[in-house]
């Protein structure tokens, strides 16, 4: 799985959401979400589903290079 951090950052900025707000909406800590944004960890499928819903983005857009 390639890193998705760049696309997470880009999409949350487009929606005018902070990382903390995205984390709160998907039900995790801001620290855990920051690991995804910085590509230190990769979310599992269930978490990807939540992230896509909150950021209103498709899997394809999330994984686009």
Residue pairs with C-beta under 8 A, 6 or more apart in sequence:
1 42
1 63
2 63
2 65
3 39
3 42
4 36
4 39
4 42
4 43
4 62
4 63
5 36
5 37
5 38
5 39
7 57
7 61
7 62
7 63
7 64
8 22
8 36
8 37
8 51
8 55
8 62
9 37
11 55
11 57
11 61
11 62
12 18
12 19
12 21
12 22
12 55
15 55
15 56
17 25
17 55
19 30
19 33
19 34
19 37
20 30
20 33
22 33
22 51
22 54
22 55
23 29
23 30
23 32
23 33
23 34
24 30
25 54
26 33
26 47
26 50
26 51
26 54
27 50
28 47
32 41
35 41
36 42
36 43
36 47
36 51
43 51
48 59
48 62
51 57
51 62
52 58
52 59
52 62
55 62
